[in-house]
Amino acid sequence: MSNEVIEKYQSVLLKAKIVSVIAIIFALPKLVIGFSSYSTFLGISSHVALMLFVGGFVPYIVFFYSYWKCPSCNKFPGSGWARKECQHCNVKLKE
């Protein structure tokens, strides 16, 4: 059972990292425009950059509230990428 939980959690962790990278890529134009004197970034206006930012972070938020769960107790396992055990049920999530 323990190895099965670890494997399922590793799958969730990989998906979380992919969703995070996508969100960061979508946020990049807005961040560059917001923290620089440029009004566009690679031809993307501030308004479009804001839409991309929202479009990237809505799936990120949905993923983390819906799918970022401990495979054993189905609750949020706790913050951090390097979490070794669930903060609720104390099941081992990494070896």
N, CA, C and O atoms as a MOPAC input file, in Angstrom:
PM7 MOZYME 1SCF
protein

 N      0.83100 1    -1.20600 1     0.00000 1
 C      0.00000 1     0.00000 1     0.00000 1
 C      0.86200 1     1.25000 1     0.00000 1
 O      0.55100 1     2.21900 1    -0.69300 1
 N      1.93500 1     1.23600 1     0.76600 1
 C      2.78000 1     2.41400 1     0.88800 1
 C      3.40800 1     2.80700 1    -0.45000 1
 O      3.43600 1     3.98700 1    -0.80100 1
 N      3.91500 1     1.81500 1    -1.20100 1
 C      4.51500 1     2.11900 1    -2.50500 1
 C      3.48200 1     2.64600 1    -3.48500 1
 O      3.79100 1     3.50100 1    -4.31500 1
 N      2.26200 1     2.14700 1    -3.39600 1
 C      1.19000 1     2.61200 1    -4.26800 1
 C      0.86000 1     4.07600 1    -3.97500 1
 O      0.65300 1     4.85900 1    -4.90200 1
 N      0.81100 1     4.45000 1    -2.70600 1
 C      0.54500 1     5.84200 1    -2.31200 1
 C      1.67400 1     6.73900 1    -2.80500 1
 O      1.42800 1     7.82500 1    -3.32800 1
 N      2.90400 1     6.28500 1    -2.63700 1
 C      4.06200 1     7.07300 1    -3.08400 1
 C      4.01600 1     7.27600 1    -4.59900 1
 O      4.25700 1     8.38300 1    -5.08000 1
 N      3.71200 1     6.22400 1    -5.34900 1
 C      3.62600 1     6.33900 1    -6.81100 1
 C      2.50800 1     7.28900 1    -7.23500 1
 O      2.70200 1     8.10600 1    -8.13500 1
 N      1.35200 1     7.19300 1    -6.60200 1
 C      0.23600 1     8.09400 1    -6.93100 1
 C      0.59800 1     9.53600 1    -6.60000 1
 O      0.29400 1    10.44800 1    -7.37000 1
 N      1.24400 1     9.74300 1    -5.46100 1
 C      1.63500 1    11.09800 1    -5.07700 1
 C      2.68400 1    11.65800 1    -6.03400 1
 O      2.64100 1    12.84200 1    -6.36500 1
 N      3.61300 1    10.83700 1    -6.47800 1
 C      4.61600 1    11.29000 1    -7.44200 1
 C      3.96100 1    11.72200 1    -8.74600 1
 O      4.41400 1    12.67400 1    -9.38100 1
 N      2.90300 1    11.03300 1    -9.15000 1
 C      2.15600 1    11.41500 1   -10.34600 1
 C      1.48400 1    12.76400 1   -10.14900 1
 O      1.51500 1    13.61000 1   -11.04300 1
 N      0.87900 1    12.96800 1    -8.98900 1
 C      0.25100 1    14.25800 1    -8.67700 1
 C      1.30500 1    15.35800 1    -8.64700 1
 O      1.07300 1    16.45400 1    -9.15800 1
 N      2.44100 1    15.07900 1    -8.06100 1
 C      3.52600 1    16.05400 1    -7.96600 1
 C      4.04200 1    16.44600 1    -9.34500 1
 O      4.29800 1    17.62400 1    -9.59300 1
 N      4.19700 1    15.48300 1   -10.24100 1
 C      4.64000 1    15.77900 1   -11.60100 1
 C      3.62200 1    16.66700 1   -12.31300 1
 O      4.00000 1    17.63800 1   -12.96900 1
 N      2.34200 1    16.34400 1   -12.19000 1
 C      1.29200 1    17.16300 1   -12.80800 1
 C      1.27500 1    18.56700 1   -12.21200 1
 O      1.05100 1    19.54000 1   -12.93100 1
 N      1.50500 1    18.67900 1   -10.92000 1
 C      1.55100 1    19.99000 1   -10.26200 1
 C      2.69700 1    20.83400 1   -10.80600 1
 O      2.54800 1    22.04000 1   -11.00400 1
 N      3.82400 1    20.20400 1   -11.04300 1
 C      4.97400 1    20.93500 1   -11.59900 1
 C      4.69100 1    21.38800 1   -13.02900 1
 O      5.06300 1    22.49700 1   -13.41200 1
 N      4.04500 1    20.55000 1   -13.81000 1
 C      3.69900 1    20.91700 1   -15.19000 1
 C      2.72100 1    22.09300 1   -15.19700 1
 O      2.90200 1    23.05000 1   -15.95000 1
 N      1.68900 1    22.01900 1   -14.36100 1
 C      0.70500 1    23.10800 1   -14.27700 1
 C      1.38600 1    24.39100 1   -13.81800 1
 O      1.05100 1    25.47000 1   -14.30600 1
 N      2.32900 1    24.29700 1   -12.89500 1
 C      3.04400 1    25.47800 1   -12.40200 1
 C      3.89200 1    26.12000 1   -13.49700 1
 O      3.91600 1    27.34400 1   -13.62500 1
 N      4.58200 1    25.30900 1   -14.27700 1
 C      5.40800 1    25.84000 1   -15.37200 1
 C      4.53000 1    26.53500 1   -16.40500 1
 O      4.88300 1    27.60900 1   -16.89400 1
 N      3.40300 1    25.94300 1   -16.74000 1
 C      2.48200 1    26.55700 1   -17.70000 1
 C      1.97300 1    27.88900 1   -17.16500 1
 O      1.91000 1    28.86600 1   -17.91000 1
 N      1.60900 1    27.94400 1   -15.89000 1
 C      1.12900 1    29.18900 1   -15.29100 1
 C      2.20900 1    30.27200 1   -15.33600 1
 O      1.91300 1    31.43100 1   -15.62300 1
 N      3.44100 1    29.90300 1   -15.05800 1
 C      4.53600 1    30.87200 1   -15.09400 1
 C      4.76800 1    31.38400 1   -16.50800 1
 O      4.99800 1    32.57700 1   -16.70700 1
 N      4.70900 1    30.49700 1   -17.48300 1
 C      4.88300 1    30.92000 1   -18.88300 1
 C      3.78500 1    31.89500 1   -19.28500 1
 O      4.05800 1    32.89400 1   -19.95000 1
 N      2.54800 1    31.61800 1   -18.89000 1
 C      1.43900 1    32.51000 1   -19.21800 1
 C      1.55700 1    33.83800 1   -18.47000 1
 O      1.08500 1    34.86200 1   -18.96600 1
 N      2.17400 1    33.84300 1   -17.29000 1
 C      2.31900 1    35.05700 1   -16.49400 1
 C      3.49600 1    35.91100 1   -16.94100 1
 O      3.53500 1    37.10300 1   -16.63800 1
 N      4.43500 1    35.34400 1   -17.63700 1
 C      5.66300 1    36.04000 1   -18.00800 1
 C      5.43700 1    37.36700 1   -18.73300 1
 O      6.05900 1    38.36000 1   -18.35600 1
 N      4.57400 1    37.43500 1   -19.75800 1
 C      4.37400 1    38.73900 1   -20.41500 1
 C      3.87900 1    39.82100 1   -19.45700 1
 O      4.35000 1    40.95600 1   -19.51700 1
 N      2.94200 1    39.48900 1   -18.58100 1
 C      2.40800 1    40.48000 1   -17.63600 1
 C      3.47500 1    40.91100 1   -16.64500 1
 O      3.54800 1    42.08500 1   -16.28300 1
 N      4.29100 1    39.98800 1   -16.21000 1
 C      5.36000 1    40.32700 1   -15.28200 1
 C      6.39300 1    41.24600 1   -15.92600 1
 O      6.83800 1    42.21400 1   -15.30900 1
 N      6.77200 1    40.94500 1   -17.16000 1
 C      7.75000 1    41.78500 1   -17.85300 1
 C      7.19100 1    43.19100 1   -18.06800 1
 O      7.87700 1    44.18300 1   -17.82100 1
 N      5.94900 1    43.26800 1   -18.52800 1
 C      5.33100 1    44.58600 1   -18.76300 1
 C      5.16700 1    45.33400 1   -17.43700 1
 O      5.40800 1    46.53900 1   -17.37100 1
 N      4.76500 1    44.63500 1   -16.39800 1
 C      4.52600 1    45.27500 1   -15.10900 1
 C      5.77600 1    45.78600 1   -14.42400 1
 O      5.73100 1    46.80200 1   -13.73100 1
 N      6.89700 1    45.09400 1   -14.60800 1
 C      8.12600 1    45.47600 1   -13.92100 1
 C      9.14800 1    46.16800 1   -14.82600 1
 O     10.31400 1    46.30900 1   -14.46000 1
 N      8.70500 1    46.59300 1   -15.99800 1
 C      9.60700 1    47.31200 1   -16.89400 1
 C      8.90100 1    48.54100 1   -17.44400 1
 O      7.73900 1    48.79900 1   -17.12900 1
 N      9.60100 1    49.27800 1   -18.25000 1
 C      9.00500 1    50.46100 1   -18.86100 1
 C      8.38000 1    50.14200 1   -20.21800 1
 O      7.89300 1    51.04300 1   -20.90100 1
 N      8.39100 1    48.87600 1   -20.60900 1
 C      7.81500 1    48.47900 1   -21.89700 1
 C      6.29200 1    48.46100 1   -21.81500 1
 O      5.71300 1    48.15800 1   -20.77200 1
 N      5.65200 1    48.79400 1   -22.94500 1
 C      4.18700 1    48.72800 1   -22.99100 1
 C      3.71600 1    47.44600 1   -23.66600 1
 O      2.53600 1    47.10000 1   -23.60000 1
 N      4.64900 1    46.73700 1   -24.32000 1
 C      4.32900 1    45.43800 1   -24.91600 1
 C      5.48500 1    44.47400 1   -24.65100 1
 O      6.59300 1    44.89200 1   -24.31600 1
 N      5.21100 1    43.19600 1   -24.80500 1
 C      6.23200 1    42.17200 1   -24.67400 1
 C      6.01600 1    41.18200 1   -25.81000 1
 O      4.99300 1    40.49800 1   -25.85300 1
 N      6.97200 1    41.10300 1   -26.72800 1
 C      6.87500 1    40.24100 1   -27.90400 1
 C      5.57900 1    40.48200 1   -28.67400 1
 O      4.97000 1    39.54600 1   -29.19300 1
 N      5.16400 1    41.74700 1   -28.74000 1
 C      3.94800 1    42.10900 1   -29.46200 1
 C      2.67000 1    41.89900 1   -28.67400 1
 O      1.57800 1    42.07000 1   -29.21700 1
 N      2.78000 1    41.53800 1   -27.42600 1
 C      1.60800 1    41.30500 1   -26.58000 1
 C      1.36100 1    42.55000 1   -25.74200 1
 O      2.24200 1    42.99900 1   -25.00900 1
 N      0.16500 1    43.10300 1   -25.85100 1
 C     -0.17500 1    44.31300 1   -25.09700 1
 C     -0.44200 1    43.96400 1   -23.63400 1
 O     -0.55300 1    42.79400 1   -23.26800 1
 N     -0.54000 1    44.98500 1   -22.82400 1
 C     -0.78200 1    44.80000 1   -21.39900 1
 C     -2.12900 1    44.12800 1   -21.14900 1
 O     -2.25000 1    43.28400 1   -20.26200 1
 N     -3.13600 1    44.50100 1   -21.92900 1
 C     -4.47800 1    43.90900 1   -21.76400 1
 C     -4.45400 1    42.41400 1   -22.10800 1
 O     -5.00100 1    41.59700 1   -21.36800 1
 N     -3.83000 1    42.06500 1   -23.21300 1
 C     -3.73100 1    40.66000 1   -23.61300 1
 C     -2.88200 1    39.88900 1   -22.60100 1
 O     -3.18500 1    38.74000 1   -22.28100 1
 N     -1.81800 1    40.52300 1   -22.09900 1
 C     -0.96200 1    39.88900 1   -21.10200 1
 C     -1.74800 1    39.58000 1   -19.82600 1
 O     -1.54700 1    38.53800 1   -19.20300 1
 N     -2.64600 1    40.49700 1   -19.44300 1
 C     -3.48500 1    40.23800 1   -18.27400 1
 C     -4.41300 1    39.05700 1   -18.51200 1
 O     -4.62000 1    38.23900 1   -17.61600 1
 N     -4.97100 1    38.96300 1   -19.70800 1
 C     -5.84100 1    37.83700 1   -20.04300 1
 C     -5.05600 1    36.51900 1   -20.02100 1
 O     -5.56500 1    35.50200 1   -19.54900 1
 N     -3.82600 1    36.53700 1   -20.52900 1
 C     -2.97200 1    35.34400 1   -20.48000 1
 C     -2.65800 1    34.95800 1   -19.03200 1
 O     -2.68200 1    33.78400 1   -18.66400 1
 N     -2.36500 1    35.97400 1   -18.22900 1
 C     -2.07100 1    35.74500 1   -16.81400 1
 C     -3.24200 1    35.03900 1   -16.12900 1
 O     -3.05500 1    34.04000 1   -15.43400 1
 N     -4.42900 1    35.56000 1   -16.32900 1
 C     -5.62800 1    34.95500 1   -15.74000 1
 C     -5.85700 1    33.56400 1   -16.33100 1
 O     -6.18300 1    32.62100 1   -15.61000 1
 N     -5.68500 1    33.44600 1   -17.64600 1
 C     -5.86300 1    32.15500 1   -18.31200 1
 C     -4.87900 1    31.10500 1   -17.84700 1
 O     -5.17700 1    29.91200 1   -17.91400 1
 N     -3.72700 1    31.51100 1   -17.38300 1
 C     -2.73300 1    30.57200 1   -16.87700 1
 C     -2.95200 1    30.20500 1   -15.42600 1
 O     -2.65000 1    29.08500 1   -15.01500 1
 N     -3.47700 1    31.14200 1   -14.63900 1
 C     -3.59900 1    30.87700 1   -13.21300 1
 C     -4.94000 1    30.29200 1   -12.79900 1
 O     -5.03800 1    29.70900 1   -11.71900 1
 N     -5.96700 1    30.42500 1   -13.61100 1
 C     -7.24000 1    29.77500 1   -13.27300 1
 C     -7.07000 1    28.25300 1   -13.25900 1
 O     -7.48000 1    27.61600 1   -12.28800 1
 N     -6.48200 1    27.64200 1   -14.29800 1
 C     -6.25300 1    26.18800 1   -14.22400 1
 C     -5.31800 1    25.79600 1   -13.07100 1
 O     -5.48500 1    24.73900 1   -12.46300 1
 N     -4.34500 1    26.64600 1   -12.78100 1
 C     -3.42000 1    26.40600 1   -11.67300 1
 C     -4.18100 1    26.32800 1   -10.34700 1
 O     -3.97700 1    25.40100 1    -9.56300 1
 N     -5.04600 1    27.29300 1   -10.10600 1
 C     -5.82600 1    27.33200 1    -8.86900 1
 C     -6.79000 1    26.14900 1    -8.80300 1
 O     -6.92000 1    25.50800 1    -7.76000 1
 N     -7.46300 1    25.86300 1    -9.91500 1
 C     -8.39500 1    24.72800 1    -9.95500 1
 C     -7.65000 1    23.42400 1    -9.66800 1
 O     -8.12600 1    22.58700 1    -8.90100 1
 N     -6.48300 1    23.25800 1   -10.28400 1
 C     -5.70100 1    22.04300 1   -10.04800 1
 C     -5.35300 1    21.89300 1    -8.57600 1
 O     -5.54100 1    20.82500 1    -7.99400 1
 N     -4.85000 1    22.95300 1    -7.98100 1
 C     -4.39600 1    22.84000 1    -6.60600 1
 C     -5.53900 1    22.64800 1    -5.61700 1
 O     -5.34400 1    22.01900 1    -4.57700 1
 N     -6.70900 1    23.16400 1    -5.90800 1
 C     -7.84100 1    22.94000 1    -5.00500 1
 C     -8.54100 1    21.60900 1    -5.27200 1
 O     -9.13200 1    21.02700 1    -4.36200 1
 N     -8.48000 1    21.12900 1    -6.50000 1
 C     -9.21300 1    19.91100 1    -6.84800 1
 C     -8.37300 1    18.64100 1    -6.82900 1
 O     -8.87500 1    17.57900 1    -6.46100 1
 N     -7.10400 1    18.73200 1    -7.21800 1
 C     -6.30100 1    17.52700 1    -7.43100 1
 C     -5.08900 1    17.37700 1    -6.52000 1
 O     -4.53500 1    16.28200 1    -6.42500 1
 N     -4.66500 1    18.43900 1    -5.85100 1
 C     -3.48500 1    18.37000 1    -4.99100 1
 C     -3.92200 1    17.77000 1    -3.66300 1
 O     -4.16600 1    18.48800 1    -2.69300 1
 N     -4.01800 1    16.43800 1    -3.63300 1
 C     -4.52400 1    15.73200 1    -2.45800 1
 C     -3.64700 1    14.53400 1    -2.15200 1
 O     -2.97700 1    13.98000 1    -3.02300 1
 N     -3.67300 1    14.16400 1    -0.91000 1
 C     -2.99400 1    12.94900 1    -0.47600 1
 C     -3.74800 1    11.75000 1    -1.04400 1
 O     -4.97000 1    11.68600 1    -0.90900 1
 N     -3.06500 1    10.80400 1    -1.67100 1
 C     -3.75200 1     9.62400 1    -2.20800 1
 C     -4.39100 1     8.75300 1    -1.13200 1
 O     -5.27600 1     7.95200 1    -1.43500 1
 N     -3.96500 1     8.89500 1     0.10000 1
 C     -4.48400 1     8.06300 1     1.17000 1
 C     -5.74500 1     8.65200 1     1.82500 1
 O     -6.74400 1     7.95200 1     1.98700 1
 N     -5.69500 1     9.94500 1     2.20200 1
 C     -6.81400 1    10.54000 1     2.93900 1
 C     -7.63100 1    11.53600 1     2.12200 1
 O     -8.66500 1    12.01300 1     2.58900 1
 N     -7.18700 1    11.85500 1     0.92000 1
 C     -7.87400 1    12.79500 1     0.01700 1
 C     -7.95500 1    14.21400 1     0.57000 1
 O     -8.88300 1    14.95200 1     0.23700 1
 N     -7.00300 1    14.60500 1     1.40600 1
 C     -6.92700 1    15.97100 1     1.91900 1
 C     -5.64100 1    16.61200 1     1.41400 1
 O     -4.72800 1    15.92300 1     0.95900 1
 N     -5.58000 1    17.94600 1     1.50100 1
 C     -4.38000 1    18.67700 1     1.10400 1
 C     -3.21000 1    18.18700 1     1.96200 1
 O     -3.27000 1    18.26600 1     3.18900 1
 N     -2.14400 1    17.68100 1     1.32500 1
 C     -1.05400 1    17.06200 1     2.09400 1
 C     -0.16700 1    18.05200 1     2.83800 1
 O      0.59900 1    17.65400 1     3.71500 1
 N     -0.26100 1    19.32000 1     2.50300 1
 C      0.59300 1    20.33300 1     3.10900 1
 C      1.39500 1    21.03800 1     2.04100 1
 O      1.53700 1    20.53600 1     0.92600 1
 N      1.91000 1    22.17800 1     2.37200 1
 C      2.61400 1    22.97600 1     1.37100 1
 C      4.03500 1    22.47000 1     1.16000 1
 O      4.59600 1    21.77000 1     2.00300 1
 N      4.59100 1    22.83000 1     0.04000 1
 C      5.97100 1    22.49000 1    -0.26200 1
 C      6.10000 1    21.34600 1    -1.24800 1
 O      5.33300 1    20.38400 1    -1.21800 1
 N      7.09600 1    21.47100 1    -2.13100 1
 C      7.34600 1    20.43800 1    -3.13700 1
 C      8.04000 1    19.22700 1    -2.52500 1
 O      7.94000 1    18.12300 1    -3.06100 1
 N      8.73000 1    19.41500 1    -1.43100 1
 C      9.54700 1    18.35300 1    -0.86400 1
 C      8.86400 1    17.64000 1     0.31200 1
 O      9.53000 1    16.96400 1     1.09600 1
 N      7.57500 1    17.78600 1     0.43200 1
 C      6.83400 1    17.16600 1     1.53400 1
 C      7.05600 1    15.65400 1     1.51000 1
 O      6.90100 1    15.01300 1     0.47000 1
 N      7.41600 1    15.09700 1     2.65300 1
 C      7.70000 1    13.66900 1     2.73100 1
 C      6.54000 1    12.87100 1     3.31100 1
 O      6.45400 1    11.65900 1     3.11400 1
 N      5.64500 1    13.55600 1     4.02900 1
 C      4.48200 1    12.86400 1     4.57400 1
 C      3.29900 1    13.82500 1     4.64000 1
 O      3.46600 1    15.04300 1     4.70000 1
 N      2.11800 1    13.25500 1     4.62800 1
 C      0.88500 1    14.03500 1     4.68400 1
 C      0.72900 1    14.63200 1     6.08000 1
 O      0.93600 1    13.95000 1     7.08400 1
 N      0.36900 1    15.89100 1     6.13100 1
 C      0.21200 1    16.54600 1     7.43000 1
 C     -1.05400 1    16.09200 1     8.16200 1
 O     -1.19300 1    16.33500 1     9.36100 1
 N     -1.96800 1    15.44200 1     7.45800 1
 C     -3.21400 1    14.99700 1     8.09100 1
 C     -3.14300 1    13.54600 1     8.57000 1
 O     -3.44300 1    13.25400 1     9.72800 1
 N     -2.74500 1    12.64600 1     7.68000 1
 C     -2.76900 1    11.21800 1     8.03100 1
 C     -1.37400 1    10.64600 1     8.27400 1
 O     -1.23500 1     9.48300 1     8.65400 1
 N     -0.34100 1    11.46300 1     8.05600 1
 C      1.06700 1    11.08300 1     8.27800 1
 C      1.53700 1     9.90600 1     7.43600 1
 O      2.52000 1     9.25100 1     7.78100 1
 N      0.84000 1     9.62900 1     6.32900 1
 C      1.28700 1     8.57800 1     5.43500 1
 C      2.53300 1     9.07100 1     4.69900 1
 O      2.65300 1    10.25700 1     4.39100 1
 N      3.44100 1     8.16600 1     4.42300 1
 C      4.68900 1     8.48500 1     3.72500 1
 C      4.38400 1     8.78300 1     2.26000 1
 O      3.76000 1     7.97300 1     1.57500 1
 N      4.83200 1     9.97000 1     1.77300 1
 C      4.59200 1    10.36900 1     0.38200 1
 C      5.84400 1    10.26700 1    -0.48400 1
 O      5.75500 1    10.24500 1    -1.71100 1
 N      7.00800 1    10.20400 1     0.15600 1
 C      8.28300 1    10.06000 1    -0.55900 1
 C      9.15500 1     9.08800 1     0.21000 1
 O      9.02600 1     8.92600 1     1.42400 1
 N     10.04300 1     8.44800 1    -0.52700 1
 C     10.97800 1     7.52400 1     0.12500 1
 C     12.19000 1     8.25100 1     0.60200 1
 O     13.09100 1     7.63900 1     1.17700 1

